[in-house]
Amino acid sequence: MRPNELFRAFQSGFSARKFSAGLLVAFIDFYKRLEVPMLGARSLQDVLVRYPQQASTAAGKRANTLIVALPGGGTISLRPFYNQAERYFRAEHKRFDYPSCAPHATQAWKDYTDWLDALATYSDKELEALRSRVAEFVLATLPSQAFDPSSVKTEPALFQLVVDGFDVSAQKGEPTGAPFQGIIFGFLRADNPHLQIEIDKVRTGSKRLQRVADIDGWEGSRLAISAEVKQSQLRPEDVPDLEAFANDTGRRGALGIVAALGFQAGVRELLEGMGLRALDSEDLLRIVELWDPLKQRTAVASLMYYVTHVEKNAALTKRLTAFLETASRSN
């Protein structure tokens, strides 16, 4: 069987036994490693005279694949050559329709002794040419499933950009504290989709509204999370003002959060001693950096809801909209 005839035989059976491609490549590499073209062999049996077939593995188990002994000692198995061929098609060239079945494929070598007989008679040049034809055929026949980055529509982490870059200091026509309170509302809304999150305008007075803090998260009738928002650097002398908040959240079994732009030395420890959790801008950024696009979108949408439907402040709405449009174009 000459190379063209063997290649046609391989082609005709490929669709039913795709692993035969890797097996044929492995046969060729196996023979090249044994330098079979230099033997002047006329069949597999001639090769096995020089390299006797082994009936057991190095571990003493029955050999299910082709293993031969080397004249100077040691053995060579067909399996590593097949593994290499399989990696070439699947891992290197992303032809995942090529089967992952090395044990089954190498056990089937006896079904292809006519190929081994023919290959034993080929020159090194003929083996190389046939190997190339087989590889090219597989790559042309099986579609590549390589990941194409251009196929994925990416979107900027907008809420992360807001946390990191939006100026929360009050601008002309904006209520003081509203930008940071809106950011904390967006954060809690996206991070707790199972809760009903309540918020009102800044300086509304949570007690007058029979609420616990600036932002409350409810699970039915149970307060689950509550946040006091301070658009400032919290000082140690500010902590006593939060004792009532700590008591309220503590007796309700709720998570009490104090969100601030920052905390002076010792303030975090004082808050934690009261059972509260401190959250500043850097904490917030570390968390939202881990968010997926859906949570980013939810947080931004919640922030926009706050400035347009809760604060109803045109100046803040215009400034935030402009920031988001610029951030979207730039990223």
N, C-alpha and C positions, 0 to 999 in steps of 0.2 A: 504494500500500500504506500504510494508515493505521497509527499506532503499535501498536494492539492486534493487528492482523494481523501486523505485523513481529515483535512479541514472541512470538506463537504460533509463527511460523516458526522463530524462534531456539530456543524451548523444544523443539520436535520434533526438532531436529538436535543438541541439546546433548550427549546421551549419546554420540553417535558422534564428535563433534568439540568437545570441551570448550573448546578454545582459542577457539572462536567467541564465547564470552562476552567475553573480553578484546579480541577484534577489534572487536566491536560497540561496546564502551565506548571503544576507541581511535578508531573512526570518529566517534563523537559528540564526543569531546574535540578531535579533529582539525578537525572542522567548526566547533566553537565557537571554536577559536583563530583560524580564518579568517573568523569572523563570517558564516558562510554564511546564517544566517536573515535577514540584512539584504539579501541579494542578490536575493531573489525568484526563486531558481532553481527549475527544474522537474525537473532531473536532474543526475547527476554531470557530464555534458558541459557543462552551463551553468556549473558551478563551475570546470571546467577552462578555460573561456574566460577567466575572470577570473584564475585561477591555473594557468598552463600546466603540464602534466605534464612532468617531467624524465626523460629516458631514461638518465641516468648520475648517479652520485654525485659529491660534491665532489672525491673522489679520482680521478675519471675512469673508474671501473668501472661496469659495467652495473647499473642499478638493478633490484633484485628486489622492491622494495616501492614504495608510492605516495609519490612525491616531487613537490612542486609548487614553482614559482617565485613569489616575492612581487613585487608591482609595484615596490616601492622597492629591490629587490635582495635577494639571499639566497634560501634555500630552506627548506622545512619538510618533514620526513619523517614518515610514519606510525609508524615504529619507536619513537621515544621515548614516544609516547602508549601504544603497546602495552606497552612495558617497565613503564610506570607502572601499568597495569592488572594486569599479572602480579604485580608486587610487592605490590599491594593484596590480591590473593587469597592469594598464597602467603606472603609475608613478614609482612604486617601482620595477616592473619586466619588464618594457619596452615592454609589449605586446600591441603594438599600433594597431594591427588588432582587438583588443577588442574595441567595439564602445564607443564613448563618448556620451552617450545619457541618462543621469540620469532622466530627466523629463519624457521622453517617457517610459523608463523602469519601473519607479515606478508607472506610470499611468496604466501600464499593469498588475498590481498585481491581478486584478480580473480574469484574464485568467488562473491563477494558484491556484485557491482556493482548487483544489484537493491536491496540494502539501502542502498547509497550513493545510488542514485537516489531512494529513498523519503526517506531522511534529509535530502536536500537541500531537501525541501519543508516540513520541520517548523519550527515556531517554536522559539525558544530555550526556552520553557517546556516544550514537548513533548519536546525533546531531553533536558532535565534529568529529566523524569518517567520517560522510557524508560530512561535511564541508571540511575536509582535502582532501577527494577524489575529490571533485569538483575543488578545487584549483589546485591540482596536475594535473588533467585532462586538465585544461585550459593551464597551463604552459607547458605541454607536447605537446599539440595540436597546440598552436599558437607560431610561431617563435619569439624568442627574437630579438628585434631591438635595443639592448643596444649598445651604441657607443664603438667601439673597437679601442683604440689608436694605436694598432699595425697595423691596416688596413690603417693608414694614413702615407704616405711617407713625412717625414719632411725634410727640407733643411735648412742649416745655413743661417743666414742673412749676406751674404758675404760682401755686400757693407758697412753695419754697422760695420763689423769687420775691414774693410779697413779704414774707417773714424776713428775708435777708436784705431787701433793698427798699421797701416802701417806707417813706418818712412818716413816722407816727406822730411827730410833733404837730400841734394844731396850727393850721394855716388860716389865712384870713377867711372868715365866714364859716369856719368849722368849729363844732363844739369840742372843747378840750377833753381828751380821753377817749373820744369816739373811735379813732382809727385803731388803737390797740385793743379796745374792748371788742370791736368788730372782728379783729384777727383771732382773738381768743374764742369768740363765739364760733367762727368758722372752723377753728381747730377742734373744739369740743363736738360740734355737730358732725364733722366728718369722722372723728375718732370714736363716736358713740352713736352709730346709726340706729341702735335699738332703743334709744332714749328719746323722750320728748324734751327738747332743749328750749327753755324760756329765757327771753331777754327783753329789756326795754331800753329806752334812751338813757344816755349817761345822766347822772345826777337826778334820776327819777325818784330814787328812794325805795330800796327793796322792802324795807319794813312796812312802809305805807301800803305797798302792794301785796303784803302778806307773803313775801318771798324771803328766802334765807339770805341770798347774796345777789351779786350783779347778774350771774348766769346760773340757772338751776337746770339740772337734768333729771327727769322723772321717769321711773318705770311704773306706770300706772299711778297709784297713789303714794308710792314710796320714793322719797328723795334718794337718788343714787349717787349724784355728783353735784357739787356746788363750787362756784369759783368767785372769789373776790378779785377784781381787776384794778391794778394800780399802775397808771402810766407814769411811773417814776422809779427812782432808785429807793428801795425800801430801807429805812434806817431802823436801828434798834429801838428808838423811841416811838416808832410807829406800831410796834408789835402789840402793845397792850390794847390798842383799838380793835384788835382782831380776836380778842378772847371770847367775846359773845358769839362770833362766827364759829370759832373752834368748838364751843359748847354745843351750839345748835347742830352742827354736822356730827359731832361725837355722839350725842344722844339719839340721833336718827340713824346712826350707822352708815352715814354717807361719806364719800371721799371728799374731803375739803381741800381745795386748791387755792393758793394765793399766787396769782400771776402778776408779775412786775417786770419792768424793763431790766432790773438787776437788783441784787441784794448786797448791802454792805456787810462787812465782816461780822460773823456771828449770827446774822439774822436767820439764815437757813436753819441753824441748829436750834434757835429759839422756836421757830415755827414747827419744826419736827417734834420738839418737846411738847408742843400743844396738840399733836396729832394731825397737823396740817402738812400739805405737800407744797414745796416751793417750785415755781415754774417761771424761768426768765426767758429772755429772747434766745439765748444760746441753747438752753434746754429744748425750746420749741424747734429751733432749726435742726438740732440733732435728730429729733423725732421725725419731722416731716421729710427729711432727706431720705428716709426709708420707705416713704409712701409710694404706692403705685399711682398711675395717672387718674384712676377713678376717684381715689380719695383726694387727690390734688384738686380735681374738678369740683367735687362736692364741697370742699372747704372754700374755694373761690366763689362758688355760687351762693353759699351761705353768707359769706362776707358781703357780697353784692346785695343780697336780700336785706341784710342788716342796714347798710348805708342808704338804700333806696326806699325801704318799706318800714323800717323801724325809726332810724334817725331822720329819714326823709330830708337829708341835707344835700342840696344841689351842688355846693362847692366840693364837698368830700366825694360825692358820686362822680363828678366830672374829673377830679384828680385821680381817683382810683381807676376809672375807665381808661384814662389816658395812659396810666402806668401799665395796665394789663395789655393794652394794644401795643405799646412799645416793646414790652417784654415778649409778647407773642411773635412779633416780627423779628426781634433780635435773636431769638432762640429757635 
